[in-house]
Amino acid sequence: MGGLSSGTQRFCNKKCLTNAYVLSVAKKVPPDVVDRQVEEIFRGNCPKCRGLGPIDVHKVHQVWSALVLIRWTTKPQVSCRSCATKSQLGGVLFSAVFGWWGFPWGFILTPVQITRNVADMCKGPNPSKPSDALRKLVLVKIGAQALQKSQPNTPPPLAK
């Protein structure tokens, strides 16, 4: 059914293969370097509002549908809790307006995505320590930078 192979591993597409390669490069970076960058981001200013942290990865869930078409997404966002809450509230409003219009999945997925946003607004990541999601994001960033330095004339790999 398609996909790409690399050795004994199989990936859904080129982006997944590239991301796995970036992570394999990043895992060779000493843990203290990763920890330092994670703490720097966690204790830094919010990339959206420039306000004080803690900064972490928050998820925003949305659903859009029209008759038989439906699209639901979960997007990670690196920000402070306040910016995340605003984006999640936007996800609730977007889903409440545009999610219901598909049959039957709009009626099913709209309450699911709204509930996920509300749950994440209430819970969210632990504000006393960086999440594993933030650590993974930093690892991918370090891996992409390391690949860029080793191959300066190639575009940066896809990483999300």
Secondary structure as UniProt FT lines:
FT   STRAND          4..6
FT   TURN            7..8
FT   STRAND          9..11
FT   HELIX           14..26
FT   TURN            27..28
FT   HELIX           31..42
FT   TURN            47..49
FT   STRAND          56..67
FT   STRAND          69..79
FT   HELIX           81..98
FT   TURN            100..101
FT   TURN            103..104
FT   HELIX           105..122
FT   TURN            127..128
FT   HELIX           132..150
FT   TURN            152..153
//
